[in-house]
Each structure stands twice: as C-alpha cells, then as structure tokens.
Amino acid sequence: MKILVVGGAGYIGSVCAELLLNEGHDVAIFDNLTEGHRAAVDPRATFSEGDLSDRQSIGAAISTVRPDAVMHFAANALVGESMENPSKYFRNNVGNGLNLLDAIVESRVARLVFSSTCAIFGPPDRLPIDETLPAQPINPYGESKLAFEKILRWYDQIHGLKFIALRYFNAAGASEKFGEDHRVETHLIPNVLQVALGQKPEVAIFGTDYETPDGTCIRDYIHILDLARAHILALGSKKSDFYNLGTGGGSSVREVIDTAGKITGRKINVVEKPRRPGDPPRLIASSEKIQRELGWKPQFQSLDAIIESAWKWHQKFPTGYGD
Ligand code: UDP
C-alpha cells in the first residue's frame, strides 16, 4: 500500500514509517518539523515539509501522493503544556486536524489511522481501562483528542471515511534506528535516561502522595514497536473503530526509576516535587479488544525490555537527532 504518514518525523510516526517500509509499503512523510526531526525521516520514504494549519499544503501533499491510507500522528501531546496553553491544543489537534480530514475526503482517501490517547478517559472508575468506560478527560490534551474522535465518527457517517483510532497508553522504548528525542523533554523515561547519561543532575518525581502502593503515578508503558505493529494491523481493518493500546501492566514512577538504575548501572538522583496538574493517578489498558479483533499481541511485556531498548538508543545517539 501507499501510506501518507502525517507527523512521520516524530517519535511514534518515525518508528511506524520504518515498520511500514520494512513490510514493503510505499511511505510518504508530511511533517512540519516543530516536534519532529529531519534525521528521523527514514531515507527510504519521500518527505515533504508542511504544516496542517495550511490547508493547501496538506491538500497538495495528498493529491501528489494519492495514498491508499493516511496515518495521522501530527499533534501536540503534553498533558502539562495543555493545562497551561489549551488554545494550542484545540487549535492544532482539532482545528488543524480538520484540514487533514477535509483534504482526505476531497481526495477520496479510503482509510485513516489516528493516534488517540488514554488521556481521553481521565481517572477511570475501574481498571484496566477498556473501551466501554466513559470518556471524561481531565486535561485539554485528552479533550482535544476526544473531540477529534467524535469528529471522525461524523466523517464516517457523512463522508464514509473509514478510520481506526488507537488510544495509546505510554509509548516508550526505541527501534535500532529511531527513538525518543523531544526538544524540551518532559517524559519520564527519557528524562531518567538523561540523568543516567550525566546530561541532567536529577529526575523529578511529580507527586508522592497519590493513592498508589508507593505514592507515585502508575502508567502502562508500551513498547514503540508493539505500538507500530498495531498500526499495520489497523490498516487491514475494514470498519471504523476505537481500540485501547497498552500491555495491561502498570509501573509506578519509582519503579521506572529503579528499573532504569538497574539496567543502566548508573545512580539516578531524584528530587520529589508536587503533583503535575492534569495527571491521573493510574492508567492501565485493557487491550483485549484489539487482541481479539485485529490479532494484536504485544511482544515486549516487561518494563526492563522497554527501558533496555531506549537505553541502547540513547547511548548510540546521546544528543538524539542533534537538532
Ligand atoms: N513524571 C515524573 N517526572 C518526570 C516526568 C514525568 O514524575 O520528569 C511522571 C508524570 O507525572 C506521570 C508519569 O511520570 O505520572 C508519566 O509521565 P509522562 O510525561 O512520561 O507521560 P504521560 O503519562 O504524561 O503521557
């Protein structure tokens, strides 16, 4: 298939593009390089630099590539930032995303795979989080992704656009070539590994008074390669649907830090800080639906394997993509 990967120079998009290319698909990447990196564009893909705020630019990319399907990763994805600047999240994740949808409809692209998030749920009434739980986001990031999911339903009903929305839990780890490099790093695992590399003096623990066994937040960390495989399976689905995507296991912030200390053999200094606004205490996925319906199965179940792959990448590329 010919796939247009929008946001394909970012962390998750770059690994998905790599896997698509490995499987023999043709890949074109569209990215504005604000969060993404030119060096994260797989050399086997074609690249065009553009921004979703520019309706003509995405329209031109789609009519040039004429893709069989589009994967949409181009969004802002930081809970903390969204609590300070909601406008950025609604404008980019919803408004600019509409430009992409309209271009897709205009060019009659049949399928879309959309990067959604567990942040649409907010603090759940029960765990693990399956698709039947109500969506009650507690931050503008989750709200913006939920709004886009709802828009997708209408575009399916009215325009016949078939989509799969994948609600990622915490993407982590790396492939051999592509890994996590944000210009301002806010994510836990890369921050911990930057301490291990001696690039940062300490890592903050945001909140030690949550109602969890060790008082720190619990997240379901899923290996980026498992996540990427789910996108490939999603391409083969004929219907529109929503799937939660995690391993079904949970690790606390302290467990992540301890595991990283063990794997890197380095001392990780920590500093305890207040809670970060917008953080739910526990998020753990039920991925039963995608396992049952699309045959997805995570190959990396342990936090050790996830952190090991990230550590390998960060050691190989200590300054990330260097831009
Ligand atoms: N976190 C932390 N210190 C950091 C970064 C994150 O304690 O330097 C916590 C954060 O509050 C959350 C968890 O680690 O409870 C995972 O955060 P991350 O930003 O990696 O992903 P998110 O769950 O926000 O998507």
Boltz pocket constraint, residues with backbone or C-beta under 6 A from the ligand:
constraints:
  - pocket:
      binder: B
      contacts: [[A, 77], [A, 79], [A, 169], [A, 170], [A, 186], [A, 187], [A, 188], [A, 189], [A, 191], [A, 203], [A, 204], [A, 205], [A, 206], [A, 207], [A, 217], [A, 218], [A, 219], [A, 253], [A, 276], [A, 279], [A, 280]]
      max_distance: 6.0
